[in-house]
Amino acid sequence: MRKYLFIVSFMMLLKPIVPVFQYVINYEYISEVLCINKEKPEMHCNGKCHLMQELAKASEDEKPLSEKKITPF
């Protein structure tokens, strides 16, 4: 039982970091295809704009969990 609890808690801790891993693994694809600022090479964005959107989306997914009210029984 402890093993499963450890695995679940470990996965919960890694969930916000997943977009960063995806950015590192798919760097070339993101910087060439998904980057919003690819028409402006002087910005040297290289897909960081996409990474920021994904991190914001992950943060929004986590937000409702932290804002739940705890009601006493």
C-alpha positions as CSV (number, residue, x, y, z in Angstrom):
1,M,0.0,0.0,0.0
2,R,2.8,2.4,0.8
3,K,4.4,1.7,-2.5
4,Y,1.3,2.8,-4.4
5,L,1.0,5.9,-2.2
6,F,4.6,6.8,-3.0
7,I,4.0,6.3,-6.7
8,V,0.9,8.5,-6.7
9,S,2.5,11.2,-4.7
10,F,5.6,11.1,-6.9
11,M,3.4,11.5,-10.0
12,M,1.6,14.4,-8.5
13,L,4.9,16.2,-7.9
14,L,6.1,15.6,-11.5
15,K,2.9,16.7,-13.2
16,P,3.8,20.4,-13.3
17,I,7.3,19.6,-14.7
18,V,5.9,17.5,-17.6
19,P,5.7,20.5,-20.0
20,V,9.4,21.3,-19.4
21,F,10.4,17.7,-20.3
22,Q,8.2,17.8,-23.4
23,Y,9.9,21.1,-24.4
24,V,13.4,19.6,-24.0
25,I,12.6,16.4,-25.8
26,N,10.7,18.1,-28.7
27,Y,12.8,21.3,-28.9
28,E,13.3,21.3,-32.6
29,Y,9.7,20.6,-33.5
30,I,8.4,23.2,-31.0
31,S,10.8,25.9,-32.1
32,E,10.2,25.3,-35.8
33,V,6.4,24.5,-35.9
34,L,4.6,25.5,-32.7
35,C,6.5,28.7,-31.9
36,I,4.2,31.8,-32.1
37,N,7.1,34.2,-32.8
38,K,8.8,32.3,-35.6
39,E,8.1,35.3,-37.9
40,K,10.2,37.5,-35.6
41,P,13.6,35.7,-35.4
42,E,15.2,38.8,-33.7
43,M,13.2,37.8,-30.5
44,H,15.2,34.5,-30.2
45,C,12.1,32.8,-28.7
46,N,12.9,29.3,-30.0
47,G,9.6,27.9,-28.7
48,K,9.7,29.4,-25.2
49,C,6.4,31.1,-25.9
50,H,4.8,27.7,-26.4
51,L,6.5,26.5,-23.2
52,M,5.1,29.4,-21.2
53,Q,1.6,28.7,-22.6
54,E,1.8,25.0,-21.6
55,L,3.1,25.9,-18.1
56,A,0.2,28.4,-17.7
57,K,-2.2,25.7,-18.8
58,A,-0.8,23.3,-16.3
59,S,-1.0,25.9,-13.6
60,E,-4.6,26.5,-14.4
61,D,-5.3,22.8,-14.2
62,E,-3.8,22.7,-10.7
63,K,-5.6,25.9,-9.5
64,P,-9.0,24.5,-8.8
65,L,-7.5,21.8,-6.6
66,S,-5.9,24.4,-4.3
67,E,-9.0,26.6,-4.2
68,K,-11.4,24.0,-2.9
69,K,-12.9,24.9,0.4
70,I,-12.6,22.4,3.2
71,T,-15.8,22.0,5.1
72,P,-15.8,20.5,8.6
73,F,-18.1,17.6,9.3
